[in-house]
Amino acid sequence: MIKVDYCVIGGGIVGLATAFRLSRNFPDQSIVVVEKEEKLAEHQTGRNSGVLHSGIYYKPGSLKAKNCRLGKLAMERFCAEHGIDYELCGKVIVATQEDERDRLKGIYQRGQSNGVNCELIPKEKLREIEPHAAGIEAIHVPECGIVNYRQVCERLGDLLTQEGRHQILLGQKVVGIEKGSNEIVVQTTNQRIQCQKLINCAGLHSDRITQLGGQKPDAKIIPFKGEYYFLSKEAEKFCNHLIYPVPDPKFPFLGVHFTRMIEGGVECGPNAVLAFGREAYEKFEFSAKDFIDSVTYPGFQIMALKHWKMGWGEMWRSFSKQAFVKALQRLVPAIEAEHLSTAPAGIRAQAVAKTGGLVDDFLIQKNDSIINVCNAPSPAATASLNIAEEIIQNF
């Protein structure tokens, strides 16, 4: 039996940032992080596109808007202090059709309300910034950046364990949670952990951990797979910054886009298709349990009926490289199929309510001794150091 003050479930960036903040805010308390994989940041954190988001998209006053702005600044300070490479390379959000202008202006107004450094620019100025980008108008966001979040996690883990007071347990899947009157016992595959406070940052499995802890989650995690391509070396010249389309406000996804990476190269994507398992990263990988769990959920069924056309389009792009290329060509017409090579896919843990709505904001459920982070999609990595403070304040 390991006895600690705090147990954090999940070795992704939100779990590690929370443990790190706990260690700094409560230096006399002991902490253990439990991660079912043999390495940190193996799922959402290690498979995202590495963007330092500015906070331009999010509803003013929302948890996403607040935590993204403060979290981005905190992440930049952390990277500078600990020698982690990051770059404020800038980004353009491009309107390619007349009916996108009003949405573009709405995003710009949100950016202004959220304090984001951004500018509406005509197509002539867009050509100066991104000569190969198509568009009739755009928003330039010079403060948007890139970083490697896996490196951030490795450093957070080192800082947490270097004093010897705190532990990270790898290869330990949580299989049970027993809540007593004065303590909580977390049972993993081969360890029992007694703690006073429990924080669930399990990402793709956060709803299941919530249930293990005796709470009913307000929404179910539906896994959406995002598939990516790398640009060839010869085609990297087509992208100077980050190039994004105007997103559809009905969905929390930003559409296929171009992302420069901090280690070099350019990534294109993602689409957003229903994953056949919460960790089914390969094209034909399948988990019967996870798939049945998704498709029998009333919230998913309502969502699928309402948005079947969008879903079909995303699925078609999954199986047709040419359809994916066509979506990319809306932003950069010079892109051709031969410029693309397959990149690793990621899976987004998207909470869906019983009514069929996609939960757009961060969702945190709590009682006196357990906090469950039930929805923390993008920009959670950018915002993680500030989300951690939000979580701690909930106790």
Number of C-alpha atoms within 10 A of each C-alpha: 10 11 16 18 16 25 28 24 28 29 31 26 30 30 28 30 25 25 29 22 20 21 20 12 12 11 11 11 14 19 27 24 24 27 26 19 16 12 14 24 24 15 21 22 26 18 18 20 24 21 25 28 23 30 27 24 21 22 18 18 11 13 17 25 25 18 26 30 21 18 28 25 18 18 23 19 12 16 18 12 9 11 10 16 15 21 15 16 19 21 27 26 24 27 26 19 13 10 9 18 17 11 15 21 16 13 21 24 18 19 24 15 15 21 15 20 16 21 15 18 15 13 20 13 14 23 13 10 17 21 16 18 24 21 21 17 24 28 23 23 25 18 17 24 26 24 24 22 25 19 16 24 22 18 17 20 22 13 14 25 16 10 9 9 15 20 18 22 20 16 16 19 18 21 12 15 21 13 17 9 5 9 16 22 22 24 18 19 12 10 13 16 18 21 23 17 20 26 24 26 31 28 30 27 19 24 27 17 24 25 14 17 21 12 17 13 21 17 21 27 26 30 27 20 26 24 24 24 21 21 27 15 11 8 17 18 13 18 21 19 23 26 23 22 23 20 20 12 11 10 14 17 17 18 18 24 20 28 25 27 21 18 11 8 15 24 24 25 24 25 25 25 22 20 26 25 24 25 20 20 19 15 13 8 11 16 14 10 11 17 18 12 15 23 15 10 16 15 21 24 16 16 18 17 11 13 13 12 11 14 17 13 15 21 15 16 20 21 11 12 15 14 16 24 23 17 19 22 15 19 23 22 15 14 19 15 13 10 16 19 13 13 14 13 20 26 26 28 26 23 30 24 21 17 13 19 17 21 21 22 19 19 18 18 18 17 10 9 17 23 23 26 25 30 28 28 22 24 23 22 28 31 31 26 27 26 28 22 17 15 20 16 8 14 13
